[in-house]
Amino acid sequence: MAIQRTAARPLPVARPALSPLAQFREDVLCGLAGPEKTLPCKYLYDERGSALFDSICELPEYYPTRTEIGILRRCAADMAAELGHNCLVIEYGSGSSLKTPLLLEQLRDPAGYVPVDISGEHLIASATALARQFPSIEVLPVWADFTADFDVPATRRAPRKRAVFFPGSTIGNFGPGDAVNLMKGVASQCGPRGGFLVGVDLEKPREILLPAYNDAAGVTAAFNKNLLVRINRELGANFDLDQFEHQAIFNERYSRIEMHLVSRKRQVVRIGRSSIWFAAGESICTEHSYKYTREMFRELAMEAGLALEQVWTDDAGLFSVQYLTVE
């Protein structure tokens, strides 16, 4: 295991086994080669992308973050009671960990906290801050893609059980089949008696949904276009940002928001030695965000071998935090 040194408090950071750059290049070229161009949304979150997303979370149009924080402030003690004492908490896609302290401060004698994130810089900064805030909790960050296999570091004290904390609406970035596979991975990683505490965005009117992904200040547009900036910088591409337009739509058929980058004209983009052709109006889909009813999500969880134990929502029913256990 490599050691990442920080000025304040060094933390052991488990790193990816494979080159992130090589994987990034492969995923980008494969995603843009098909008839319907796509890019994995996980690559939106480099250091600048993560900072832009933090700004999105503060926008008046973006209801998920403030709504979930309100639920956690009101109900974190009940959530901690479900997790029980001596629990190892593994957070998927921890990012800046804005919501994590609300849960950690309610836990009874936790065995440790393992934040997992694909953005190494963001991970180290947030994990170091949490280690300072909670000196009695062992913090073991893992730099990894949580959708792939990764090892959970051993804690000094053996946990009574493991639980995955997956706040936000990130579960909605996965299609139903992929969400089931992710939850099967959670069940396998947590084992018998393990838990899954997950944020699930709920169905709601378009007039609330669409502005959350297309804010008046243009922060979401900058966040989306930053993926092209990253490809230019890391893969030697020549995307012209002025020739791509951010677009967010709601797909009624699949009950999901779709984020796109739409080509304004017929053009060719070079990525290293590869050439990618775009027709005018052709788009790259960069993110899906599925919206669920309680019953829809419960059925997915059952398919993955998880049983729904508890649901907490805001008064308006915009968002939910759900606790599931391994059957």
Secondary structure as a PSIPRED ss2 file (coil, helix, strand):
# PSIPRED VFORMAT (PSIPRED V4.0)

   1 M C   1.000  0.000  0.000
   2 A C   1.000  0.000  0.000
   3 I E   0.000  0.000  1.000
   4 Q E   0.000  0.000  1.000
   5 R C   1.000  0.000  0.000
   6 T C   1.000  0.000  0.000
   7 A C   1.000  0.000  0.000
   8 A C   1.000  0.000  0.000
   9 R C   1.000  0.000  0.000
  10 P C   1.000  0.000  0.000
  11 L E   0.000  0.000  1.000
  12 P E   0.000  0.000  1.000
  13 V C   1.000  0.000  0.000
  14 A E   0.000  0.000  1.000
  15 R C   1.000  0.000  0.000
  16 P C   1.000  0.000  0.000
  17 A C   1.000  0.000  0.000
  18 L C   1.000  0.000  0.000
  19 S C   1.000  0.000  0.000
  20 P H   0.000  1.000  0.000
  21 L H   0.000  1.000  0.000
  22 A H   0.000  1.000  0.000
  23 Q H   0.000  1.000  0.000
  24 F H   0.000  1.000  0.000
  25 R H   0.000  1.000  0.000
  26 E H   0.000  1.000  0.000
  27 D H   0.000  1.000  0.000
  28 V H   0.000  1.000  0.000
  29 L H   0.000  1.000  0.000
  30 C H   0.000  1.000  0.000
  31 G H   0.000  1.000  0.000
  32 L H   0.000  1.000  0.000
  33 A H   0.000  1.000  0.000
  34 G C   1.000  0.000  0.000
  35 P C   1.000  0.000  0.000
  36 E C   1.000  0.000  0.000
  37 K E   0.000  0.000  1.000
  38 T E   0.000  0.000  1.000
  39 L C   1.000  0.000  0.000
  40 P C   1.000  0.000  0.000
  41 C H   0.000  1.000  0.000
  42 K H   0.000  1.000  0.000
  43 Y H   0.000  1.000  0.000
  44 L H   0.000  1.000  0.000
  45 Y C   1.000  0.000  0.000
  46 D C   1.000  0.000  0.000
  47 E H   0.000  1.000  0.000
  48 R H   0.000  1.000  0.000
  49 G H   0.000  1.000  0.000
  50 S H   0.000  1.000  0.000
  51 A H   0.000  1.000  0.000
  52 L H   0.000  1.000  0.000
  53 F H   0.000  1.000  0.000
  54 D H   0.000  1.000  0.000
  55 S H   0.000  1.000  0.000
  56 I H   0.000  1.000  0.000
  57 C C   1.000  0.000  0.000
  58 E C   1.000  0.000  0.000
  59 L C   1.000  0.000  0.000
  60 P C   1.000  0.000  0.000
  61 E C   1.000  0.000  0.000
  62 Y C   1.000  0.000  0.000
  63 Y H   0.000  1.000  0.000
  64 P H   0.000  1.000  0.000
  65 T H   0.000  1.000  0.000
  66 R H   0.000  1.000  0.000
  67 T H   0.000  1.000  0.000
  68 E H   0.000  1.000  0.000
  69 I H   0.000  1.000  0.000
  70 G H   0.000  1.000  0.000
  71 I H   0.000  1.000  0.000
  72 L H   0.000  1.000  0.000
  73 R H   0.000  1.000  0.000
  74 R H   0.000  1.000  0.000
  75 C H   0.000  1.000  0.000
  76 A H   0.000  1.000  0.000
  77 A H   0.000  1.000  0.000
  78 D H   0.000  1.000  0.000
  79 M H   0.000  1.000  0.000
  80 A H   0.000  1.000  0.000
  81 A H   0.000  1.000  0.000
  82 E H   0.000  1.000  0.000
  83 L H   0.000  1.000  0.000
  84 G C   1.000  0.000  0.000
  85 H C   1.000  0.000  0.000
  86 N C   1.000  0.000  0.000
  87 C E   0.000  0.000  1.000
  88 L E   0.000  0.000  1.000
  89 V E   0.000  0.000  1.000
  90 I E   0.000  0.000  1.000
  91 E E   0.000  0.000  1.000
  92 Y E   0.000  0.000  1.000
  93 G C   1.000  0.000  0.000
  94 S C   1.000  0.000  0.000
  95 G C   1.000  0.000  0.000
  96 S C   1.000  0.000  0.000
  97 S C   1.000  0.000  0.000
  98 L C   1.000  0.000  0.000
  99 K C   1.000  0.000  0.000
 100 T H   0.000  1.000  0.000
 101 P H   0.000  1.000  0.000
 102 L H   0.000  1.000  0.000
 103 L H   0.000  1.000  0.000
 104 L H   0.000  1.000  0.000
 105 E C   1.000  0.000  0.000
 106 Q C   1.000  0.000  0.000
 107 L C   1.000  0.000  0.000
 108 R C   1.000  0.000  0.000
 109 D C   1.000  0.000  0.000
 110 P C   1.000  0.000  0.000
 111 A C   1.000  0.000  0.000
 112 G E   0.000  0.000  1.000
 113 Y E   0.000  0.000  1.000
 114 V E   0.000  0.000  1.000
 115 P E   0.000  0.000  1.000
 116 V E   0.000  0.000  1.000
 117 D E   0.000  0.000  1.000
 118 I C   1.000  0.000  0.000
 119 S C   1.000  0.000  0.000
 120 G H   0.000  1.000  0.000
 121 E H   0.000  1.000  0.000
 122 H H   0.000  1.000  0.000
 123 L H   0.000  1.000  0.000
 124 I H   0.000  1.000  0.000
 125 A H   0.000  1.000  0.000
 126 S H   0.000  1.000  0.000
 127 A H   0.000  1.000  0.000
 128 T H   0.000  1.000  0.000
 129 A H   0.000  1.000  0.000
 130 L H   0.000  1.000  0.000
 131 A H   0.000  1.000  0.000
 132 R H   0.000  1.000  0.000
 133 Q H   0.000  1.000  0.000
 134 F C   1.000  0.000  0.000
 135 P C   1.000  0.000  0.000
 136 S C   1.000  0.000  0.000
 137 I C   1.000  0.000  0.000
 138 E C   1.000  0.000  0.000
 139 V E   0.000  0.000  1.000
 140 L C   1.000  0.000  0.000
 141 P C   1.000  0.000  0.000
 142 V E   0.000  0.000  1.000
 143 W E   0.000  0.000  1.000
 144 A C   1.000  0.000  0.000
 145 D C   1.000  0.000  0.000
 146 F C   1.000  0.000  0.000
 147 T C   1.000  0.000  0.000
 148 A C   1.000  0.000  0.000
 149 D C   1.000  0.000  0.000
 150 F C   1.000  0.000  0.000
 151 D C   1.000  0.000  0.000
 152 V C   1.000  0.000  0.000
 153 P C   1.000  0.000  0.000
 154 A C   1.000  0.000  0.000
 155 T C   1.000  0.000  0.000
 156 R C   1.000  0.000  0.000
 157 R C   1.000  0.000  0.000
 158 A C   1.000  0.000  0.000
 159 P C   1.000  0.000  0.000
 160 R C   1.000  0.000  0.000
 161 K E   0.000  0.000  1.000
 162 R E   0.000  0.000  1.000
 163 A E   0.000  0.000  1.000
 164 V E   0.000  0.000  1.000
 165 F E   0.000  0.000  1.000
 166 F E   0.000  0.000  1.000
 167 P C   1.000  0.000  0.000
 168 G C   1.000  0.000  0.000
 169 S C   1.000  0.000  0.000
 170 T H   0.000  1.000  0.000
 171 I H   0.000  1.000  0.000
 172 G H   0.000  1.000  0.000
 173 N H   0.000  1.000  0.000
 174 F C   1.000  0.000  0.000
 175 G C   1.000  0.000  0.000
 176 P H   0.000  1.000  0.000
 177 G H   0.000  1.000  0.000
 178 D H   0.000  1.000  0.000
 179 A H   0.000  1.000  0.000
 180 V H   0.000  1.000  0.000
 181 N H   0.000  1.000  0.000
 182 L H   0.000  1.000  0.000
 183 M H   0.000  1.000  0.000
 184 K H   0.000  1.000  0.000
 185 G H   0.000  1.000  0.000
 186 V H   0.000  1.000  0.000
 187 A H   0.000  1.000  0.000
 188 S H   0.000  1.000  0.000
 189 Q H   0.000  1.000  0.000
 190 C H   0.000  1.000  0.000
 191 G C   1.000  0.000  0.000
 192 P C   1.000  0.000  0.000
 193 R C   1.000  0.000  0.000
 194 G C   1.000  0.000  0.000
 195 G E   0.000  0.000  1.000
 196 F E   0.000  0.000  1.000
 197 L E   0.000  0.000  1.000
 198 V E   0.000  0.000  1.000
 199 G E   0.000  0.000  1.000
 200 V E   0.000  0.000  1.000
 201 D E   0.000  0.000  1.000
 202 L E   0.000  0.000  1.000
 203 E C   1.000  0.000  0.000
 204 K C   1.000  0.000  0.000
 205 P C   1.000  0.000  0.000
 206 R H   0.000  1.000  0.000
 207 E H   0.000  1.000  0.000
 208 I H   0.000  1.000  0.000
 209 L H   0.000  1.000  0.000
 210 L H   0.000  1.000  0.000
 211 P H   0.000  1.000  0.000
 212 A H   0.000  1.000  0.000
 213 Y C   1.000  0.000  0.000
 214 N C   1.000  0.000  0.000
 215 D C   1.000  0.000  0.000
 216 A C   1.000  0.000  0.000
 217 A C   1.000  0.000  0.000
 218 G C   1.000  0.000  0.000
 219 V H   0.000  1.000  0.000
 220 T H   0.000  1.000  0.000
 221 A H   0.000  1.000  0.000
 222 A H   0.000  1.000  0.000
 223 F H   0.000  1.000  0.000
 224 N H   0.000  1.000  0.000
 225 K H   0.000  1.000  0.000
 226 N H   0.000  1.000  0.000
 227 L H   0.000  1.000  0.000
 228 L H   0.000  1.000  0.000
 229 V H   0.000  1.000  0.000
 230 R H   0.000  1.000  0.000
 231 I H   0.000  1.000  0.000
 232 N H   0.000  1.000  0.000
 233 R H   0.000  1.000  0.000
 234 E H   0.000  1.000  0.000
 235 L H   0.000  1.000  0.000
 236 G C   1.000  0.000  0.000
 237 A E   0.000  0.000  1.000
 238 N C   1.000  0.000  0.000
 239 F C   1.000  0.000  0.000
 240 D C   1.000  0.000  0.000
 241 L H   0.000  1.000  0.000
 242 D H   0.000  1.000  0.000
 243 Q H   0.000  1.000  0.000
 244 F E   0.000  0.000  1.000
 245 E E   0.000  0.000  1.000
 246 H E   0.000  0.000  1.000
 247 Q E   0.000  0.000  1.000
 248 A E   0.000  0.000  1.000
 249 I E   0.000  0.000  1.000
 250 F E   0.000  0.000  1.000
 251 N E   0.000  0.000  1.000
 252 E C   1.000  0.000  0.000
 253 R C   1.000  0.000  0.000
 254 Y C   1.000  0.000  0.000
 255 S C   1.000  0.000  0.000
 256 R E   0.000  0.000  1.000
 257 I E   0.000  0.000  1.000
 258 E E   0.000  0.000  1.000
 259 M E   0.000  0.000  1.000
 260 H E   0.000  0.000  1.000
 261 L E   0.000  0.000  1.000
 262 V E   0.000  0.000  1.000
 263 S E   0.000  0.000  1.000
 264 R C   1.000  0.000  0.000
 265 K C   1.000  0.000  0.000
 266 R C   1.000  0.000  0.000
 267 Q E   0.000  0.000  1.000
 268 V E   0.000  0.000  1.000
 269 V E   0.000  0.000  1.000
 270 R E   0.000  0.000  1.000
 271 I E   0.000  0.000  1.000
 272 G C   1.000  0.000  0.000
 273 R C   1.000  0.000  0.000
 274 S E   0.000  0.000  1.000
 275 S E   0.000  0.000  1.000
 276 I E   0.000  0.000  1.000
 277 W E   0.000  0.000  1.000
 278 F E   0.000  0.000  1.000
 279 A C   1.000  0.000  0.000
 280 A C   1.000  0.000  0.000
 281 G C   1.000  0.000  0.000
 282 E C   1.000  0.000  0.000
 283 S E   0.000  0.000  1.000
 284 I E   0.000  0.000  1.000
 285 C E   0.000  0.000  1.000
 286 T E   0.000  0.000  1.000
 287 E E   0.000  0.000  1.000
 288 H E   0.000  0.000  1.000
 289 S E   0.000  0.000  1.000
 290 Y E   0.000  0.000  1.000
 291 K C   1.000  0.000  0.000
 292 Y E   0.000  0.000  1.000
 293 T C   1.000  0.000  0.000
 294 R H   0.000  1.000  0.000
 295 E H   0.000  1.000  0.000
 296 M H   0.000  1.000  0.000
 297 F H   0.000  1.000  0.000
 298 R H   0.000  1.000  0.000
 299 E H   0.000  1.000  0.000
 300 L H   0.000  1.000  0.000
 301 A H   0.000  1.000  0.000
 302 M H   0.000  1.000  0.000
 303 E H   0.000  1.000  0.000
 304 A C   1.000  0.000  0.000
 305 G C   1.000  0.000  0.000
 306 L E   0.000  0.000  1.000
 307 A E   0.000  0.000  1.000
 308 L E   0.000  0.000  1.000
 309 E E   0.000  0.000  1.000
 310 Q E   0.000  0.000  1.000
 311 V E   0.000  0.000  1.000
 312 W E   0.000  0.000  1.000
 313 T E   0.000  0.000  1.000
 314 D C   1.000  0.000  0.000
 315 D C   1.000  0.000  0.000
 316 A C   1.000  0.000  0.000
 317 G C   1.000  0.000  0.000
 318 L C   1.000  0.000  0.000
 319 F E   0.000  0.000  1.000
 320 S E   0.000  0.000  1.000
 321 V E   0.000  0.000  1.000
 322 Q E   0.000  0.000  1.000
 323 Y E   0.000  0.000  1.000
 324 L E   0.000  0.000  1.000
 325 T E   0.000  0.000  1.000
 326 V E   0.000  0.000  1.000
 327 E C   1.000  0.000  0.000
